[in-house]
């Protein structure tokens, strides 16, 4: 069963990662609610903040209650958030239903499959976490075209236009059912469990009083914590900004037709997803510090003057640069 935790966790994060398709949802909601240009990004912004705040709080309770219970409750809250969002009549209500309620559900659920995978694969922690979290990044590859066809309809596939409200109801029900089903399989390994034939690396206590003192410090009292925290803020700021505006950039800057935007968001998801297991594997092979340095070195090349000489290069640069936050995440989680 332990081998199934990464793929099952991937499916859970595939459902949660639909929030990355907000640029597909924002247009129909903007029309439905008649909001001011740009204001429709507010629900996604609030969701990101809520999700970020709830994640560490949920982590504190992960060892106090079963991962199954935490995942199930989070999945139900996500479904409630989507269903309530389908009924809103103005932007403030959408901020509450999607930004706050859905954000709480995503924050509660997100970390559980990652923690379970890491515990069952301590010998390949980076790769296991990367293969699990890839679902969050690749989600728009499936959910963006699905949502677009459900909202606007597809004559060739025989799909009627359901509109944004009915689509959100269907997504909420489906996500809740899937997450509840998978939550029944999630559990932590027994205490002191380790894979056969694997010996944990020694921490090297003794012989260096200063190092031992740092090792025993609470996490928030170390320089490493604040260094990683600062890098994470920078990386996620760039990545989430790009995710929220993928369709708008494609339409207004690159000049893509609305039909082609259906492929723009999934293309972003491909690069977003590939970086997760790839840099998780690199994190296992090398030190986390070296992996982060590699990420930082790669970023400036995507912003070179040569890459800005055509709209095609601009589009490619957009995809290659923004998902760097996901690559960095593997180093942080497993360092």
DATAGI-V337785 format. One record per pair of residues at least 24 apart in sequence whose ideal C-beta (glycine too) atoms are under 10 Angstrom apart, sorted by sequence separation. I is the first residue (numbers start at 0). GAP is how many residues later the second one is. D is the distance in whole Angstrom. If there is no record, write none. Layout:
((I	GAP	D) (I	GAP	D))
This chain:
((18	24	10) (19	24	9) (76	24	6) (77	24	6) (79	24	10) (80	24	6) (145	24	10) (146	24	7) (18	25	7) (21	25	8) (76	25	8) (77	25	9) (79	25	7) (80	25	8) (145	25	9) (242	25	7) (298	25	6) (21	26	10) (76	26	9) (77	26	9) (78	26	8) (109	26	7) (241	26	7) (242	26	9) (297	26	7) (76	27	6) (77	27	3) (18	28	6) (76	28	3) (77	28	6) (142	28	8) (295	28	9) (298	28	10) (18	29	8) (75	29	7) (76	29	9) (77	29	10) (238	29	10) (242	29	8) (294	29	6) (297	29	9) (298	29	10) (73	30	8) (74	30	7) (76	30	9) (77	30	9) (105	30	9) (241	30	9) (294	30	9) (72	31	10) (73	31	5) (74	31	10) (76	31	7) (77	31	7) (294	31	10) (18	32	8) (72	32	8) (73	32	7) (75	32	10) (76	32	8) (142	32	10) (294	32	5) (295	32	9) (73	33	8) (74	33	9) (75	33	10) (238	33	8) (293	33	9) (294	33	5) (46	34	9) (73	34	3) (74	34	6) (15	35	9) (72	35	6) (73	35	3) (291	35	9) (294	35	9) (71	36	10) (72	36	8) (73	36	8) (290	36	8) (291	36	6) (294	36	7) (70	37	8) (71	37	9) (73	37	10) (290	37	8) (293	37	9) (69	38	6) (70	38	5) (73	38	7) (291	38	10) (292	38	10) (69	39	7) (70	39	10) (290	39	7) (291	39	5) (70	40	10) (71	40	10) (287	40	10) (290	40	4) (291	40	8) (69	41	9) (70	41	5) (289	41	9) (290	41	10) (42	42	8) (66	42	10) (69	42	5) (70	42	8) (287	42	9) (288	42	8) (68	43	10) (287	43	4) (290	43	9) (291	43	8) (66	44	10) (67	44	9) (282	44	9) (286	44	9) (287	44	8) (290	44	9) (42	45	9) (66	45	5) (69	45	10) (70	45	9) (270	45	9) (274	45	10) (278	45	9) (281	45	9) (285	45	10) (287	45	9) (53	46	10) (57	46	9) (61	46	10) (65	46	10) (66	46	8) (279	46	10) (283	46	9) (287	46	7) (288	46	8) (56	47	10) (60	47	9) (267	47	10) (270	47	9) (271	47	8) (275	47	9) (278	47	8) (279	47	9) (282	47	5) (287	47	3) (42	48	8) (45	48	9) (46	48	9) (49	48	10) (50	48	9) (58	48	10) (66	48	7) (67	48	10) (266	48	9) (270	48	5) (274	48	5) (277	48	10) (278	48	4) (281	48	8) (282	48	5) (286	48	8) (41	49	7) (42	49	10) (45	49	5) (49	49	6) (53	49	7) (57	49	6) (58	49	10) (61	49	7) (66	49	6) (266	49	10) (269	49	8) (270	49	6) (273	49	8) (274	49	7) (277	49	7) (278	49	8) (279	49	9) (280	49	8) (281	49	8) (282	49	9) (41	50	9) (42	50	10) (44	50	9) (45	50	8) (48	50	8) (49	50	6) (52	50	8) (53	50	5) (56	50	8) (57	50	5) (61	50	7) (267	50	8) (268	50	10) (270	50	9) (271	50	8) (272	50	8) (274	50	9) (275	50	5) (278	50	8) (279	50	4) (282	50	8) (283	50	7) (39	51	7) (42	51	5) (43	51	10) (46	51	6) (47	51	8) (48	51	9) (49	51	9) (50	51	9) (51	51	9) (52	51	9) (53	51	9) (54	51	9) (55	51	9) (56	51	9) (57	51	8) (58	51	10) (263	51	8) (266	51	10) (267	51	6) (270	51	8) (271	51	4) (274	51	5) (275	51	7) (278	51	5) (279	51	8) (282	51	5) (38	52	6) (41	52	8) (42	52	5) (45	52	8) (46	52	5) (49	52	8) (50	52	5) (53	52	8) (54	52	5) (57	52	8) (58	52	5) (62	52	9) (66	52	10) (266	52	6) (270	52	5) (271	52	10) (273	52	9) (274	52	4) (277	52	8) (278	52	7) (282	52	7) (41	53	6) (42	53	9) (45	53	3) (46	53	8) (49	53	3) (50	53	8) (53	53	3) (54	53	8) (57	53	6) (58	53	9) (61	53	6) (269	53	9) (270	53	10) (271	53	9) (272	53	8) (273	53	9) (274	53	9) (275	53	7) (276	53	8) (279	53	8) (39	54	8) (42	54	8) (43	54	8) (44	54	7) (45	54	6) (46	54	9) (48	54	7) (49	54	6) (50	54	9) (52	54	7) (53	54	6) (54	54	10) (57	54	8) (61	54	9) (263	54	9) (267	54	7) (268	54	9) (271	54	6) (274	54	9) (275	54	6) (279	54	7) (32	55	7) (34	55	8) (35	55	9) (42	55	4) (43	55	7) (46	55	6) (47	55	7) (49	55	9) (50	55	5) (51	55	7) (53	55	10) (54	55	6) (55	55	8) (58	55	10) (255	55	9) (263	55	9) (267	55	7) (270	55	9) (271	55	9) (274	55	8) (278	55	10) (28	56	8) (31	56	9) (32	56	7) (33	56	9) (34	56	5) (38	56	10) (41	56	10) (42	56	4) (45	56	10) (46	56	4) (49	56	8) (50	56	4) (53	56	9) (54	56	6) (58	56	8) (254	56	7) (270	56	10) (31	57	9) (32	57	6) (33	57	9) (41	57	7) (42	57	9) (45	57	7) (46	57	9) (49	57	6) (50	57	9) (53	57	9) (57	57	10) (234	57	10) (253	57	5) (15	58	9) (31	58	10) (32	58	6) (46	58	10) (47	58	9) (48	58	10) (50	58	10) (252	58	8) (253	58	8) (11	59	7) (15	59	9) (18	59	9) (28	59	9) (32	59	10) (34	59	9) (42	59	9) (43	59	9) (46	59	7) (47	59	10) (50	59	7) (255	59	9) (14	60	8) (17	60	9) (24	60	9) (32	60	9) (42	60	9) (46	60	9) (227	60	9) (234	60	8) (253	60	7) (254	60	10) (29	61	9) (32	61	7) (230	61	7) (234	61	10) (237	61	9) (252	61	7) (253	61	5) (4	62	10) (8	62	9) (11	62	9) (15	62	7) (28	62	8) (31	62	9) (226	62	10) (233	62	10) (252	62	9) (11	63	8) (14	63	7) (14	64	10) (17	64	9) (223	64	10) (227	64	8) (230	64	9) (234	64	9) (253	64	8) (28	65	7) (223	65	9) (226	65	9) (230	65	8) (248	65	9) (249	65	8) (252	65	9) (108	66	10) (112	66	10) (248	66	8) (119	67	9) (121	67	9) (118	68	10) (119	68	8) (120	68	10) (249	68	9) (24	69	10) (28	69	9) (112	69	8) (115	69	9) (116	69	10) (118	69	5) (119	69	6) (248	69	6) (97	70	9) (101	70	9) (104	70	9) (108	70	7) (112	70	10) (115	70	5) (118	70	5) (96	71	9) (104	71	9) (111	71	8) (114	71	9) (115	71	7) (121	71	9) (122	71	8) (123	71	9) (115	72	6) (121	72	6) (122	72	5) (245	72	8) (24	73	9) (101	73	10) (112	73	7) (114	73	8) (115	73	9) (119	73	8) (121	73	7) (244	73	10) (245	73	9) (104	74	9) (108	74	9) (111	74	6) (118	74	8) (120	74	7) (122	74	9) (123	74	9) (119	75	8) (122	75	4) (21	76	9) (111	76	10) (121	76	7) (122	76	9) (241	76	6) (245	76	9) (85	77	9) (87	77	9) (120	77	10) (122	77	9) (241	77	8) (244	77	10) (85	78	8) (86	78	7) (121	78	7) (122	78	10) (18	79	9) (84	79	9) (85	79	4) (121	79	10) (241	79	8) (242	79	7) (84	80	9) (85	80	7) (87	80	10) (241	80	3) (242	80	9) (85	81	8) (86	81	9) (240	81	8) (241	81	8) (82	82	10) (85	82	4) (86	82	9) (238	82	9) (239	82	9) (241	82	10) (242	82	9) (18	83	7) (84	83	5) (85	83	5) (237	83	7) (238	83	5) (241	83	9) (17	84	10) (18	84	8) (83	84	9) (84	84	9) (85	84	9) (237	84	6) (238	84	6) (81	85	9) (82	85	7) (83	85	10) (85	85	9) (237	85	9) (238	85	7) (239	85	8) (15	86	9) (81	86	5) (82	86	6) (84	86	10) (85	86	7) (237	86	7) (238	86	3) (18	87	6) (80	87	9) (81	87	7) (82	87	10) (84	87	8) (234	87	9) (237	87	6) (238	87	7) (17	88	9) (81	88	9) (82	88	9) (83	88	8) (234	88	10) (236	88	8) (238	88	10) (15	89	8) (16	89	9) (81	89	5) (82	89	4) (234	89	6) (235	89	5) (238	89	9) (15	90	5) (78	90	10) (81	90	3) (82	90	7) (233	90	10) (234	90	3) (235	90	9) (238	90	9) (14	91	9) (15	91	10) (80	91	7) (81	91	8) (233	91	8) (234	91	8) (78	92	9) (79	92	7) (81	92	9) (232	92	10) (234	92	8) (235	92	9) (12	93	10) (15	93	6) (16	93	9) (77	93	10) (78	93	4) (81	93	7) (82	93	9) (231	93	8) (234	93	5) (235	93	8) (14	94	9) (15	94	6) (77	94	7) (78	94	6) (80	94	10) (81	94	8) (230	94	9) (233	94	9) (234	94	8) (78	95	8) (12	96	8) (78	96	6) (79	96	8) (231	96	7) (11	97	7) (12	97	7) (15	97	9) (77	97	6) (78	97	3) (230	97	6) (231	97	7) (234	97	9) (11	98	9) (77	98	7) (78	98	8) (12	99	10) (75	99	10) (76	99	9) (78	99	10) (147	99	10) (231	99	10) (11	100	8) (12	100	6) (74	100	7) (75	100	6) (78	100	8) (227	100	9) (230	100	9) (231	100	6) (11	101	5) (12	101	8) (74	101	5) (77	101	7) (78	101	9) (230	101	8) (10	102	9) (11	102	10) (74	102	9) (136	102	10) (143	102	9) (8	103	8) (9	103	8) (74	103	8) (75	103	8) (139	103	8) (143	103	9) (227	103	8) (228	103	9) (8	104	3) (71	104	9) (74	104	3) (75	104	7) (227	104	5) (7	105	7) (8	105	7) (73	105	7) (74	105	5) (227	105	10) (6	106	10) (8	106	9) (72	106	10) (74	106	9) (136	106	10) (139	106	8) (151	106	9) (5	107	8) (8	107	7) (9	107	9) (71	107	7) (72	107	10) (74	107	8) (75	107	10) (151	107	10) (227	107	7) (4	108	7) (5	108	10) (7	108	9) (8	108	6) (70	108	6) (71	108	6) (74	108	6) (153	108	10) (7	109	9) (70	109	8) (71	109	10) (73	109	9) (5	110	9) (6	110	10) (71	110	9) (72	110	9) (147	110	9) (151	110	9) (4	111	5) (5	111	5) (70	111	7) (71	111	4) (147	111	9) (223	111	8) (4	112	5) (5	112	10) (67	112	10) (70	112	4) (71	112	8) (4	113	10) (69	113	8) (70	113	9) (147	113	8) (148	113	8) (1	114	9) (4	114	9) (5	114	8) (67	114	9) (68	114	8) (70	114	10) (71	114	9) (147	114	5) (1	115	9) (4	115	5) (5	115	8) (67	115	5) (70	115	6) (146	115	9) (147	115	10) (3	116	10) (4	116	8) (16	116	9) (19	116	7) (23	116	8) (66	116	8) (67	116	6) (69	116	9) (145	116	10) (1	117	9) (2	117	8) (16	117	9) (18	117	9) (19	117	8) (22	117	9) (65	117	9) (67	117	8) (68	117	10) (143	117	9) (144	117	5) (147	117	9) (1	118	4) (2	118	9) (5	118	10) (16	118	6) (17	118	10) (19	118	9) (20	118	7) (21	118	9) (24	118	10) (66	118	10) (67	118	5) (143	118	7) (144	118	8) (146	118	9) (147	118	10) (0	119	9) (1	119	8) (8	119	9) (12	119	7) (15	119	8) (16	119	4) (19	119	6) (20	119	5) (23	119	8) (24	119	9) (27	119	9) (66	119	4) (67	119	7) (143	119	9) (8	120	9) (11	120	9) (12	120	6) (13	120	9) (14	120	8) (15	120	6) (16	120	7) (18	120	8) (19	120	5) (20	120	10) (23	120	5) (27	120	10) (65	120	8) (66	120	6) (143	120	9) (144	120	8) (5	121	9) (9	121	7) (10	121	10) (12	121	8) (13	121	4) (14	121	9) (16	121	7) (17	121	6) (18	121	9) (19	121	10) (20	121	9) (22	121	8) (23	121	9) (26	121	10) (65	121	7) (66	121	6) (143	121	4) (144	121	6) (5	122	5) (8	122	9) (9	122	6) (12	122	4) (13	122	7) (16	122	3) (17	122	8) (20	122	5) (21	122	10) (23	122	10) (24	122	7) (65	122	9) (140	122	10) (142	122	9) (143	122	5) (4	123	8) (5	123	8) (8	123	4) (9	123	8) (11	123	7) (12	123	4) (13	123	10) (15	123	7) (16	123	7) (19	123	8) (20	123	5) (23	123	5) (24	123	10) (27	123	6) (142	123	9) (143	123	10) (5	124	9) (6	124	8) (7	124	9) (8	124	8) (9	124	6) (10	124	6) (11	124	9) (12	124	8) (13	124	7) (14	124	8) (16	124	9) (17	124	9) (18	124	9) (19	124	8) (20	124	9) (23	124	6) (26	124	9) (27	124	8) (139	124	10) (140	124	8) (141	124	8) (143	124	9) (2	125	10) (5	125	5) (6	125	8) (8	125	10) (9	125	4) (12	125	9) (13	125	5) (16	125	9) (17	125	4) (20	125	9) (26	125	10) (62	125	8) (139	125	5) (140	125	4) (143	125	7) (1	126	10) (4	126	10) (5	126	5) (8	126	7) (9	126	9) (12	126	7) (13	126	10) (16	126	7) (17	126	9) (20	126	6) (24	126	8) (61	126	8) (139	126	6) (140	126	8) (142	126	9) (4	127	8) (5	127	9) (7	127	10) (8	127	10) (13	127	9) (20	127	9) (23	127	8) (138	127	10) (139	127	9) (140	127	9) (141	127	8) (5	128	9) (6	128	9) (9	128	8) (13	128	7) (14	128	8) (17	128	9) (23	128	10) (137	128	9) (139	128	7) (140	128	4) (5	129	9) (9	129	10) (13	129	8) (17	129	8) (139	129	4) (140	129	6) (138	130	7) (139	130	9) (31	131	8) (32	131	10) (136	131	9) (137	131	5) (140	131	9) (31	132	6) (136	132	6) (137	132	7) (139	132	8) (140	132	7) (30	133	8) (31	133	7) (135	133	10) (136	133	9) (138	133	9) (139	133	9) (29	134	10) (136	134	8) (137	134	7) (138	134	8) (27	135	7) (28	135	6) (133	135	10) (136	135	4) (137	135	4) (27	136	4) (28	136	9) (135	136	8) (136	136	4) (137	136	9) (26	137	9) (27	137	9) (135	137	8) (136	137	8) (25	138	10) (133	138	9) (134	138	8) (136	138	7) (137	138	9) (24	139	7) (27	139	8) (28	139	9) (133	139	5) (136	139	5) (23	140	10) (27	140	10) (132	140	9) (133	140	8) (135	140	8) (136	140	10) (133	141	9) (134	141	9) (24	142	8) (133	142	4) (23	143	10) (24	143	8) (129	143	10) (132	143	5) (133	143	5) (129	144	10) (131	144	9) (132	144	8) (133	144	9) (129	145	9) (130	145	8) (131	145	9) (24	146	10) (129	146	5) (130	146	5) (133	146	9) (128	147	8) (129	147	4) (132	147	8) (128	148	9) (129	148	7) (131	148	9) (126	149	10) (127	149	9) (129	149	7) (130	149	7) (20	150	10) (125	150	10) (126	150	6) (129	150	3) (130	150	9) (125	151	9) (126	151	9) (128	151	6) (129	151	7) (126	152	10) (127	152	8) (129	152	9) (17	153	7) (125	153	8) (126	153	5) (129	153	8) (125	154	4) (126	154	5) (128	154	9) (129	154	9) (124	155	8) (125	155	6) (126	155	9) (128	155	10) (14	156	9) (17	156	10) (123	156	9) (125	156	8) (126	156	8) (127	156	9) (17	157	7) (123	157	8) (125	157	4) (126	157	6) (124	158	8) (125	158	4) (126	158	9) (14	159	8) (15	159	8) (124	159	7) (125	159	8) (14	160	4) (123	160	6) (125	160	10) (13	161	9) (14	161	9) (122	161	9) (14	162	10) (125	162	8) (11	163	9) (14	163	6) (15	163	8) (120	163	10) (13	164	9) (14	164	6) (125	165	9) (11	166	8) (12	166	10) (10	167	7) (11	167	6) (14	167	9) (10	168	9) (11	169	10) (10	170	9) (11	170	5) (10	171	6) (11	171	8) (9	172	10) (7	173	9) (8	173	8) (7	174	5) (11	174	8) (6	175	10) (7	175	9) (8	176	10) (4	177	10) (7	177	6) (8	177	8) (3	178	10) (7	178	7) (4	180	8) (51	180	10) (3	181	7) (4	181	7) (51	181	10) (3	182	10) (4	182	9) (0	184	7) (4	184	10) (51	184	8) (0	185	10) (1	185	9) (0	186	8) (136	186	7) (1	187	7) (47	188	8) (51	188	10) (47	189	10) (136	189	5) (135	190	8) (136	190	10) (1	191	9) (47	192	6) (133	192	9) (136	192	10) (1	193	9) (46	193	10) (47	193	10) (132	193	8) (135	193	10) (44	195	9) (47	195	9) (43	196	8) (44	196	10) (47	196	8) (129	196	9) (132	196	7) (46	197	10) (129	197	9) (132	197	8) (43	199	8) (44	199	8) (129	199	9) (40	200	9) (43	200	5) (128	200	9) (129	200	5) (132	200	8) (42	201	10) (43	201	10) (128	201	7) (40	203	6) (126	203	9) (129	203	9) (39	204	10) (40	204	7) (125	204	6) (128	204	6) (129	204	9) (124	205	10) (125	205	8) (128	205	6) (127	206	9) (37	207	10) (40	207	9) (125	207	8) (126	207	9) (39	208	10) (124	208	8) (125	208	4) (124	209	5) (125	209	9) (37	210	9) (123	210	10) (124	210	10) (36	211	10) (113	215	10) (117	215	8) (117	216	7) (21	218	10) (25	218	8) (114	218	9) (19	219	10) (22	219	10) (25	219	9) (113	219	7) (19	220	9) (22	220	7) (26	220	7) (113	220	10) (18	221	10) (21	221	7) (22	221	6) (25	221	7) (26	221	9) (20	222	9) (21	222	6) (22	222	6) (23	222	9) (24	222	10) (25	222	8) (110	222	9) (19	223	5) (21	223	9) (22	223	5) (23	223	6) (18	224	9) (19	224	9) (21	224	9) (22	224	4) (26	224	9) (18	225	10) (20	225	9) (21	225	9) (22	225	6) (16	226	10) (19	226	9) (20	226	9) (22	226	9) (22	227	9) (22	228	10) (26	231	9) (26	234	9) (23	237	8) (22	238	8) (23	238	8) (23	240	10) (22	241	9) (23	241	6) (22	242	6) (21	243	9) (20	244	6) (19	245	8) (20	245	9) (22	245	9) (19	248	8) (20	248	9) (19	249	7) (16	252	8) (19	252	8) (16	255	9) (16	256	9) (9	263	10) (12	263	10) (5	271	10))
